[in-house]
Amino acid sequence: MKTKSKSLIAATITIFLLAIAIVSNYNSLEYTKEACVDNNKTPVVDHNLLALNWSVSCK
């Protein structure tokens, strides 16, 4: 297998895993916010770009 093919496969796998991590993290954020609403509280969310680092307070 050529080096170019190996690099392309590695880049594709890396992008795929990163996409899975972002989607999974976003779904966790939405679930956490919904838990606040279910408890009759207002979610206060602090997050950065793409919601990779976030915290939720229920007030």
CYANA upper distance limits for C-alpha pairs under 8 A (distance plus 0.5 A):
  1 MET  CA      5 SER  CA      7.11
  1 MET  CA      6 LYS  CA      7.45
  2 LYS  CA      6 LYS  CA      6.92
  3 THR  CA      7 SER  CA      6.66
  4 LYS  CA      8 LEU  CA      6.72
  5 SER  CA      9 ILE  CA      6.69
  6 LYS  CA     10 ALA  CA      6.62
  7 SER  CA     11 ALA  CA      6.59
  8 LEU  CA     12 THR  CA      6.60
  9 ILE  CA     13 ILE  CA      6.66
 10 ALA  CA     14 THR  CA      6.62
 11 ALA  CA     15 ILE  CA      6.66
 12 THR  CA     16 PHE  CA      6.59
 13 ILE  CA     17 LEU  CA      6.64
 14 THR  CA     18 LEU  CA      6.64
 15 ILE  CA     19 ALA  CA      6.62
 16 PHE  CA     20 ILE  CA      6.82
 17 LEU  CA     21 ALA  CA      6.74
 18 LEU  CA     22 ILE  CA      6.73
 19 ALA  CA     23 VAL  CA      6.66
 20 ILE  CA     24 SER  CA      6.48
 21 ALA  CA     25 ASN  CA      6.52
 22 ILE  CA     26 TYR  CA      6.58
 22 ILE  CA     50 LEU  CA      7.69
 22 ILE  CA     51 ALA  CA      8.20
 22 ILE  CA     52 LEU  CA      7.18
 23 VAL  CA     27 ASN  CA      6.67
 24 SER  CA     28 SER  CA      6.80
 25 ASN  CA     29 LEU  CA      6.78
 25 ASN  CA     51 ALA  CA      7.72
 25 ASN  CA     52 LEU  CA      7.13
 26 TYR  CA     30 GLU  CA      6.80
 26 TYR  CA     50 LEU  CA      8.46
 26 TYR  CA     51 ALA  CA      6.87
 26 TYR  CA     52 LEU  CA      8.26
 27 ASN  CA     31 TYR  CA      6.63
 28 SER  CA     32 THR  CA      6.63
 29 LEU  CA     33 LYS  CA      6.75
 29 LEU  CA     51 ALA  CA      8.37
 29 LEU  CA     54 TRP  CA      8.11
 30 GLU  CA     34 GLU  CA      6.64
 31 TYR  CA     35 ALA  CA      6.72
 32 THR  CA     36 CYS  CA      7.14
 32 THR  CA     56 VAL  CA      7.79
 33 LYS  CA     37 VAL  CA      7.08
 33 LYS  CA     43 PRO  CA      6.09
 33 LYS  CA     45 VAL  CA      8.48
 33 LYS  CA     56 VAL  CA      7.59
 34 GLU  CA     38 ASP  CA      6.61
 35 ALA  CA     39 ASN  CA      6.89
 36 CYS  CA     40 ASN  CA      7.04
 36 CYS  CA     41 LYS  CA      5.67
 36 CYS  CA     42 THR  CA      6.61
 36 CYS  CA     43 PRO  CA      6.13
 36 CYS  CA     58 CYS  CA      6.08
 37 VAL  CA     41 LYS  CA      5.75
 37 VAL  CA     42 THR  CA      6.54
 37 VAL  CA     43 PRO  CA      7.48
 41 LYS  CA     58 CYS  CA      6.17
 41 LYS  CA     59 LYS  CA      5.90
 42 THR  CA     58 CYS  CA      5.99
 42 THR  CA     59 LYS  CA      5.73
 43 PRO  CA     56 VAL  CA      6.79
 43 PRO  CA     57 SER  CA      6.22
 43 PRO  CA     58 CYS  CA      5.13
 43 PRO  CA     59 LYS  CA      6.93
 44 VAL  CA     56 VAL  CA      6.06
 44 VAL  CA     57 SER  CA      5.56
 44 VAL  CA     58 CYS  CA      6.65
 44 VAL  CA     59 LYS  CA      7.70
 45 VAL  CA     54 TRP  CA      7.60
 45 VAL  CA     55 SER  CA      6.40
 45 VAL  CA     56 VAL  CA      5.09
 45 VAL  CA     57 SER  CA      7.06
 46 ASP  CA     54 TRP  CA      6.05
 46 ASP  CA     55 SER  CA      5.87
 46 ASP  CA     56 VAL  CA      6.96
 47 HIS  CA     51 ALA  CA      5.83
 47 HIS  CA     52 LEU  CA      7.82
 47 HIS  CA     53 ASN  CA      6.11
 47 HIS  CA     54 TRP  CA      4.61
 47 HIS  CA     55 SER  CA      6.99
 48 ASN  CA     52 LEU  CA      7.03
 48 ASN  CA     53 ASN  CA      6.38
 48 ASN  CA     54 TRP  CA      7.23
